[in-house]
């Protein structure tokens, strides 16, 4: 009883001292694990449909001690039907060291809207989103436990109940909608005809929620069409009011540099408008990726003092005079600096997830990062898909990779030149998902701020339990 009361009291004290500047520091790599590319989720259907895509987004719910991860729109890049979903998983954490192990899928929840599954297929017609959905970032609303997901197609922000049924859609700012600026005609499926708004496959990628659940923050992966395109130096972070579902602010984030598909992949709230942000290029170990010059880093940013650019255009990627971008720290974590022998000590291309996990015995926090393996699938010009098998000891595993018909290990060819080749399962494997564990000090961090009424009811309940326990001791 005293332990439970202490936990709640600690949360109240943390809430009362939340004005303390949140600062993440002293990040240290602990260990990493791989999740086999052939791992299946807990849904029903064909083996291929159940393949575990991982990890486009990560979130740790401290109220329930739950880990969540989103795969994206499915294999095929929007060309094949795939019922979108979220995975709840378990992970053993050594609270003395932060070491992680034993990844297991606990539940697979498919997203639905009015009873119909949301699908990864690109919108058709292109001017209407319909049931198309490309989930990326994920958070759990601390107020009601609902699932909030960022979508790249819209870009959209959608709230679901715990069963995956859509509850509401937030209203996207008009300036981020992909469209032809002259005719105001939207195209959500691809880039054809668009001159403004988000770039195709570069919509809302990172998602964070304030500890009190009042605000959500979604970040575009890269610059908009009219703001430097996907090679621009700036992107936008959109702030939403959770009560109204309306955008109440937009802020500019400046990349370290441009080129190589650079973008933002994740955003995690620390409190008081401070966040961790994952910025990366498109190099590294991945399906179709160039291996050399991987560059994936986590920074801390601060929106306090940044200019609200809701009504300001960064025309052609040039920042207007007087606009203040989000404050940015030195590099907190270099994701490429720590590699695994299981991957031939090569860094994954698509580091896309960050979550702040439980507090450890020494007062530090676990920071979990995850990579997206793109289902270890590729496709040809006709849309025919193949499993991609790699030998991670090769100097360039993708350059020497083997592709086989989906679900088969015969009839394979070399990916680079389509010549017939035998697949050796002793040396080749599908691209796995990867989780890295780091520990860090996070001064002033508040994971969740319970509402005052919730705290009061909890304390009253504890008081009643304490009285009951005391009576039992007296009567025994």
RABELGI-V971273 format. One record per backbone hydrogen bond with DSSP energy under -1.0 kcal/mol. CO is the residue of the C=O (numbers start at 1). NH is the residue of the N-H. E is the energy in kcal/mol with one decimal. If there is no record, write none. Layout:
# RABELGI-V971273
CO:NH:E ; CO:NH:E
This chain:
# RABELGI-V971273
1:5:-2.4 ; 2:6:-2.3 ; 3:7:-1.9 ; 4:8:-2.1 ; 5:9:-2.9 ; 6:10:-2.6 ; 7:11:-1.8 ; 8:12:-2.2 ; 9:13:-2.8 ; 10:14:-2.5 ; 11:15:-2.1 ; 12:16:-2.5 ; 13:17:-1.4 ; 15:18:-1.5 ; 17:20:-2.1 ; 23:443:-2.5 ; 25:441:-2.2 ; 28:439:-2.3 ; 31:437:-3.2 ; 33:435:-2.5 ; 35:433:-2.4 ; 36:39:-2.0 ; 39:52:-2.9 ; 46:50:-1.2 ; 48:51:-1.4 ; 50:41:-2.7 ; 51:53:-1.0 ; 54:373:-2.4 ; 57:70:-1.8 ; 59:68:-2.8 ; 61:65:-1.6 ; 61:66:-1.5 ; 66:61:-3.2 ; 67:89:-2.0 ; 68:59:-2.0 ; 69:87:-3.0 ; 70:56:-2.4 ; 78:122:-2.5 ; 82:120:-2.4 ; 84:111:-2.1 ; 86:109:-2.7 ; 87:69:-2.6 ; 88:106:-2.8 ; 88:107:-2.0 ; 89:67:-1.1 ; 90:104:-2.0 ; 92:101:-1.7 ; 94:98:-3.8 ; 95:361:-2.9 ; 99:94:-2.8 ; 101:92:-2.5 ; 104:90:-2.9 ; 107:88:-2.8 ; 109:86:-2.4 ; 111:118:-2.5 ; 112:166:-2.5 ; 113:116:-1.7 ; 116:113:-2.8 ; 118:84:-2.0 ; 119:133:-2.5 ; 125:128:-1.6 ; 126:188:-3.2 ; 129:132:-2.1 ; 131:119:-2.5 ; 134:152:-2.0 ; 137:150:-2.4 ; 139:148:-2.8 ; 141:145:-2.6 ; 146:141:-2.7 ; 147:160:-3.4 ; 148:139:-2.2 ; 149:158:-2.3 ; 150:136:-2.7 ; 151:156:-1.3 ; 156:151:-2.8 ; 157:170:-2.9 ; 158:149:-2.7 ; 159:167:-3.5 ; 159:168:-1.4 ; 160:147:-2.4 ; 161:164:-2.0 ; 164:112:-2.7 ; 165:161:-2.4 ; 168:159:-2.7 ; 173:176:-1.4 ; 176:198:-2.4 ; 178:187:-1.5 ; 179:195:-2.8 ; 179:196:-2.0 ; 180:184:-2.7 ; 185:180:-2.1 ; 191:194:-1.8 ; 196:179:-2.2 ; 197:225:-3.1 ; 199:202:-1.9 ; 203:221:-1.9 ; 206:219:-2.2 ; 208:217:-2.9 ; 210:213:-2.3 ; 211:449:-2.5 ; 214:242:-2.8 ; 215:210:-2.8 ; 216:240:-3.4 ; 217:208:-2.3 ; 218:238:-3.6 ; 219:205:-2.8 ; 219:206:-1.1 ; 221:264:-2.3 ; 224:227:-2.0 ; 224:229:-2.6 ; 226:316:-1.5 ; 228:231:-1.1 ; 229:232:-1.7 ; 233:255:-2.6 ; 235:253:-2.5 ; 236:220:-2.3 ; 237:251:-2.2 ; 238:218:-2.5 ; 239:248:-3.2 ; 239:249:-1.1 ; 240:216:-1.8 ; 241:245:-2.8 ; 245:171:-2.3 ; 246:241:-2.8 ; 249:239:-3.0 ; 250:309:-3.0 ; 251:237:-2.6 ; 252:326:-2.9 ; 253:235:-2.1 ; 259:262:-1.2 ; 260:282:-2.6 ; 263:280:-2.5 ; 266:278:-2.1 ; 268:276:-2.6 ; 271:274:-1.1 ; 273:303:-2.8 ; 274:270:-3.3 ; 274:271:-1.1 ; 275:301:-2.6 ; 276:268:-2.5 ; 277:299:-2.4 ; 278:265:-2.7 ; 279:297:-2.8 ; 280:263:-2.4 ; 285:349:-2.4 ; 290:284:-2.8 ; 295:281:-1.3 ; 296:335:-1.8 ; 297:279:-2.7 ; 298:332:-2.8 ; 298:333:-1.6 ; 299:277:-2.5 ; 300:329:-2.8 ; 301:275:-2.3 ; 302:327:-2.5 ; 303:306:-2.1 ; 309:312:-1.7 ; 313:315:-1.5 ; 314:317:-2.4 ; 315:318:-2.1 ; 320:323:-1.7 ; 324:307:-2.4 ; 327:302:-1.9 ; 333:298:-2.6 ; 334:337:-1.4 ; 340:343:-1.4 ; 340:345:-2.7 ; 341:344:-2.2 ; 347:285:-3.3 ; 349:351:-1.0 ; 350:372:-2.8 ; 353:370:-1.9 ; 355:368:-3.0 ; 358:366:-1.9 ; 360:363:-2.0 ; 364:360:-3.5 ; 365:440:-1.6 ; 366:357:-3.3 ; 367:438:-2.3 ; 368:355:-2.2 ; 369:436:-2.3 ; 370:352:-2.2 ; 370:353:-2.2 ; 373:376:-2.2 ; 374:377:-1.4 ; 376:388:-2.6 ; 378:386:-2.7 ; 380:383:-2.0 ; 384:380:-2.2 ; 386:378:-2.3 ; 387:404:-2.0 ; 389:402:-2.4 ; 390:429:-2.2 ; 391:394:-1.9 ; 396:400:-1.4 ; 398:401:-1.6 ; 401:415:-2.1 ; 402:389:-3.3 ; 403:413:-2.6 ; 404:387:-2.6 ; 405:408:-2.6 ; 412:421:-1.8 ; 413:403:-3.0 ; 414:418:-2.7 ; 419:414:-2.8 ; 424:427:-1.3 ; 424:428:-2.0 ; 429:390:-2.9 ; 433:35:-2.9 ; 434:371:-1.9 ; 435:33:-2.5 ; 436:369:-2.2 ; 437:30:-3.1 ; 438:367:-3.1 ; 439:28:-2.6 ; 440:365:-2.9 ; 441:25:-2.7 ; 442:445:-1.6 ; 443:23:-1.3 ; 451:455:-2.4 ; 452:456:-2.6 ; 453:457:-2.4 ; 454:458:-2.3 ; 455:459:-2.6 ; 456:460:-2.7 ; 457:461:-2.6 ; 458:462:-2.4 ; 459:463:-2.4 ; 460:464:-2.4 ; 461:465:-2.3 ; 462:466:-2.5 ; 463:467:-2.3 ; 464:468:-2.4 ; 465:469:-2.7 ; 466:470:-2.3 ; 467:471:-2.4 ; 468:472:-2.3 ; 469:473:-1.9 ; 470:474:-2.3 ; 471:475:-2.8
